[in-house]
Amino acid sequence: MSRQHTDYTARTAPAAGQGFDPDTPIEGFYRFRLRSGAVPVGVRIWWGQPLDPIDGSVLDRSYRWNATANGRPIDLERVWPKCADDPIDEAEATHLAGLQAWGEQHAPGSAFADPTKRIDPLTAPTPF
């Protein structure tokens, strides 16, 4: 006995002013802050096989909803549906991940390196 196939990739984000089902994620890229006052991260949500948290390769596991924040695995429940109101494109998500990579290399103690820290506007480094 098999289940009916559901194509989750065919769904699109609702138009402005329309609601959506918060229980079913929508594939795509979103901007999200992991805490108040933090640097935003690029969140990717997709239906498929999970990624290995160490090297990023696709694991041989069953399909499920997955999420990454700046390319690193994160619990889907932590970001969905809160991130749904700020969709972005892949280029913006790549830029946000690049900001974190810059922070890790040039300012390891800053909020750019750790998106769970608040930004201190008096001492925050500028990534430009």
C-alpha positions, 0 to 999 in steps of 0.5 A, spaced: 500 500 500 502 506 498 500 513 499 498 519 494 504 523 492 504 530 494 508 535 490 510 540 495 514 544 490 508 546 486 506 551 492 508 558 492 508 564 497 501 567 498 500 574 495 500 580 499 494 581 504 492 573 503 493 568 509 497 561 509 497 555 512 502 556 518 502 548 519 505 547 512 512 550 510 513 554 503 519 552 500 524 558 499 529 563 502 527 568 508 530 573 512 530 572 519 533 574 526 534 569 531 533 574 537 531 581 538 537 586 535 541 581 532 544 580 525 539 577 520 540 571 517 538 567 510 533 561 512 532 556 506 526 551 507 526 545 503 522 539 502 527 533 501 533 529 504 537 532 510 544 535 510 550 532 514 551 538 519 558 536 519 560 537 511 553 539 508 553 532 504 546 530 502 544 524 507 541 517 505 534 519 510 527 519 508 524 526 505 522 531 510 522 539 511 529 542 512 531 548 514 538 552 514 540 559 517 546 561 513 547 554 510 547 551 517 542 546 519 537 549 524 530 546 527 525 548 522 520 549 528 525 555 531 524 559 524 517 557 521 512 560 521 515 566 524 520 567 518 514 567 513 513 574 512 520 576 510 521 572 503 528 574 500 531 571 493 537 566 493 542 572 492 540 576 498 540 569 502 548 568 500 549 575 502 547 574 509 551 568 509 557 572 507 556 577 512 557 571 517 563 568 514 566 575 514 564 576 521 567 569 523 574 571 520 575 579 521 571 580 528 570 573 531 567 576 538 561 580 534 554 579 532 556 578 525 560 572 527 554 569 532 547 571 529 545 569 536 548 575 539 545 582 539 548 588 535 552 593 540 551 599 535 557 603 539 562 597 538 559 594 532 564 593 526 562 595 519 563 589 514 564 594 508 
